[in-house]
Amino acid sequence: MPRRLYRFHCLGGGDAVFDLQGRWLSSIREVRQHADRVALGLMTGVGCNDWTVWTVDVRDAAGRPVLFRAFTAVRVDGQRA
């Protein structure tokens, strides 16, 4: 599968963190793994009381939806966060 550009936007509770740079990846598995890393990075870096309303909205370079992942579905070493 060719490498494609994906953007990983985090949305929740009326707030948003937009990915303006994106990441080049070659499989949906890599997209899912990176979405988990993005969510974990935000959860460990920003003080928030409720991550249950947050999601990672992954879009391709044309803005088409690719993956919508709830922070509550994020896996850490095979376990849910």
C-alpha positions in Angstrom: 0.0 0.0 0.0 1.4 3.4 -0.9 2.1 6.0 1.8 -0.6 8.6 2.2 -1.0 11.8 4.2 -3.4 11.7 7.1 -4.3 14.4 9.6 -5.3 13.5 13.2 -7.7 16.1 14.7 -8.8 15.7 18.3 -12.3 16.9 19.2 -14.2 17.0 22.4 -16.3 19.0 24.9 -16.4 22.0 22.6 -12.6 22.1 22.2 -10.4 21.0 19.4 -6.7 20.3 18.6 -6.1 20.4 14.8 -3.3 18.6 13.1 -2.0 21.0 10.5 1.1 19.0 9.5 -0.2 15.5 9.1 1.6 12.2 9.0 2.6 9.9 6.1 1.5 6.3 6.7 1.0 3.2 4.6 -1.7 1.1 6.3 -4.9 1.5 8.3 -3.1 -0.4 11.1 -0.5 2.4 11.2 -3.3 5.0 11.1 -5.0 3.3 14.1 -1.8 3.0 16.1 -0.9 6.7 15.4 -4.4 7.8 16.4 -3.9 6.0 19.8 -0.5 7.7 20.2 -2.0 11.1 19.4 -4.8 10.6 22.0 -2.4 9.4 24.6 -0.1 12.3 24.0 -2.9 14.8 24.5 -4.3 13.0 27.6 -0.9 13.0 29.3 0.0 16.6 28.3 -3.1 18.6 29.0 -5.2 18.8 32.2 -8.7 17.7 31.5 -11.3 16.2 33.8 -13.3 14.2 31.3 -11.6 12.5 28.2 -14.7 10.4 27.6 -16.2 13.0 25.2 -13.0 13.2 23.1 -12.3 11.6 19.8 -9.5 11.4 17.2 -11.0 12.3 13.8 -8.6 11.1 11.1 -8.8 12.6 7.6 -7.0 11.9 4.4 -5.2 14.7 2.4 -8.5 15.5 0.6 -10.4 15.9 3.9 -12.3 12.6 3.6 -12.9 10.7 6.9 -10.8 7.7 7.4 -11.1 6.8 11.1 -13.1 8.1 14.0 -11.6 6.8 17.3 -12.9 7.5 20.8 -10.3 8.3 23.4 -11.9 5.6 25.6 -11.0 3.0 22.9 -7.3 3.9 22.9 -5.0 1.0 23.7 -1.8 1.2 25.7 0.3 -1.9 25.3 -2.7 -4.0 24.4 -4.8 -2.6 27.2 -7.4 0.1 27.1 -6.4 3.5 28.5 
